[in-house]
Amino acid sequence: MRRVPRFYFTVRDSLGETDDYEGANLTGVEAAILHAATAARSMMSDSIKRGQLELDAFIEIEDKDRIVVARLYFEEAISGHYGQVP
């Protein structure tokens, strides 16, 4: 049986950072990037409702060892061109 890797998602914005302590089991880095894009769009939607929008915020995607494997800027979640590897 193949193990599904766990990824963690740290949000970084003008207020600082928000760590993800639970993570999510996903099939790989591409799936983790899509997961982050969905989360970013949801966070932006909530921000817009409050009259704010911060497109230069980003989510760092970390593997089980908390090593950054990709970075997704909120702006990328809108454009569809995602997943910058550091």
C-alpha beads as a LAMMPS data file, in Angstrom:
LAMMPS data file: protein, C-alpha beads

86 atoms
85 bonds

1 atom types
1 bond types

-500.0 500.0 xlo xhi
-500.0 500.0 ylo yhi
-500.0 500.0 zlo zhi

Masses

1 110.0

Atoms # bond

1 1 1 0.000 0.000 0.000
2 1 1 1.383 3.371 -1.043
3 1 1 1.328 6.161 1.513
4 1 1 -0.251 9.462 0.537
5 1 1 2.055 12.368 1.460
6 1 1 1.018 15.040 3.944
7 1 1 1.387 18.712 3.061
8 1 1 1.148 21.818 5.234
9 1 1 0.028 25.278 4.115
10 1 1 1.440 28.420 5.722
11 1 1 -0.276 31.680 4.754
12 1 1 1.966 34.746 4.653
13 1 1 0.500 38.224 4.282
14 1 1 0.947 41.792 5.530
15 1 1 -0.219 40.719 9.006
16 1 1 2.404 37.992 9.347
17 1 1 1.994 34.253 8.982
18 1 1 -0.598 31.665 9.853
19 1 1 0.744 28.154 10.307
20 1 1 -1.147 25.024 9.386
21 1 1 -0.730 22.465 12.161
22 1 1 -3.004 19.778 10.697
23 1 1 -1.982 19.583 7.061
24 1 1 -3.722 17.527 4.390
25 1 1 -2.977 14.185 2.787
26 1 1 -2.784 14.737 -0.956
27 1 1 -1.469 12.716 -3.901
28 1 1 1.494 15.010 -4.617
29 1 1 2.793 18.536 -5.068
30 1 1 0.444 19.308 -7.970
31 1 1 -2.574 18.318 -5.870
32 1 1 -1.209 20.415 -2.994
33 1 1 -0.901 23.443 -5.290
34 1 1 -4.515 23.011 -6.447
35 1 1 -5.590 22.671 -2.803
36 1 1 -3.733 25.913 -1.959
37 1 1 -5.320 27.705 -4.947
38 1 1 -8.803 26.726 -3.770
39 1 1 -7.990 27.917 -0.238
40 1 1 -6.539 31.200 -1.539
41 1 1 -9.659 31.925 -3.604
42 1 1 -11.839 31.247 -0.576
43 1 1 -9.727 33.550 1.619
44 1 1 -9.833 36.279 -1.039
45 1 1 -13.596 35.964 -1.284
46 1 1 -13.905 36.475 2.464
47 1 1 -11.530 39.472 2.278
48 1 1 -13.488 41.090 -0.544
49 1 1 -16.659 40.850 1.558
50 1 1 -14.815 42.930 4.185
51 1 1 -13.703 45.446 1.526
52 1 1 -10.087 44.266 1.405
53 1 1 -7.922 42.359 -1.045
54 1 1 -4.251 41.508 -0.735
55 1 1 -2.968 39.932 -3.951
56 1 1 0.669 39.757 -2.849
57 1 1 -0.137 37.381 0.023
58 1 1 0.982 33.813 -0.584
59 1 1 0.763 30.265 0.685
60 1 1 3.902 28.237 1.237
61 1 1 3.324 24.548 0.647
62 1 1 5.493 22.369 2.856
63 1 1 6.112 18.643 2.857
64 1 1 5.918 16.366 5.910
65 1 1 9.339 17.617 7.062
66 1 1 8.079 21.231 6.796
67 1 1 10.356 21.935 3.812
68 1 1 8.844 24.407 1.317
69 1 1 8.124 22.569 -1.934
70 1 1 6.058 25.278 -3.662
71 1 1 4.696 28.775 -3.182
72 1 1 1.366 30.053 -4.472
73 1 1 0.686 33.796 -4.614
74 1 1 -2.954 34.788 -4.282
75 1 1 -2.714 36.566 -7.633
76 1 1 -1.800 33.212 -9.229
77 1 1 -4.945 31.638 -7.804
78 1 1 -6.923 34.096 -9.951
79 1 1 -4.793 33.825 -13.105
80 1 1 -4.550 30.042 -13.030
81 1 1 -0.756 30.066 -13.473
82 1 1 0.305 28.516 -10.217
83 1 1 2.975 26.904 -8.218
84 1 1 6.282 28.618 -7.925
85 1 1 8.929 26.264 -6.572
86 1 1 11.374 28.166 -4.320

Bonds

1 1 1 2
2 1 2 3
3 1 3 4
4 1 4 5
5 1 5 6
6 1 6 7
7 1 7 8
8 1 8 9
9 1 9 10
10 1 10 11
11 1 11 12
12 1 12 13
13 1 13 14
14 1 14 15
15 1 15 16
16 1 16 17
17 1 17 18
18 1 18 19
19 1 19 20
20 1 20 21
21 1 21 22
22 1 22 23
23 1 23 24
24 1 24 25
25 1 25 26
26 1 26 27
27 1 27 28
28 1 28 29
29 1 29 30
30 1 30 31
31 1 31 32
32 1 32 33
33 1 33 34
34 1 34 35
35 1 35 36
36 1 36 37
37 1 37 38
38 1 38 39
39 1 39 40
40 1 40 41
41 1 41 42
42 1 42 43
43 1 43 44
44 1 44 45
45 1 45 46
46 1 46 47
47 1 47 48
48 1 48 49
49 1 49 50
50 1 50 51
51 1 51 52
52 1 52 53
53 1 53 54
54 1 54 55
55 1 55 56
56 1 56 57
57 1 57 58
58 1 58 59
59 1 59 60
60 1 60 61
61 1 61 62
62 1 62 63
63 1 63 64
64 1 64 65
65 1 65 66
66 1 66 67
67 1 67 68
68 1 68 69
69 1 69 70
70 1 70 71
71 1 71 72
72 1 72 73
73 1 73 74
74 1 74 75
75 1 75 76
76 1 76 77
77 1 77 78
78 1 78 79
79 1 79 80
80 1 80 81
81 1 81 82
82 1 82 83
83 1 83 84
84 1 84 85
85 1 85 86
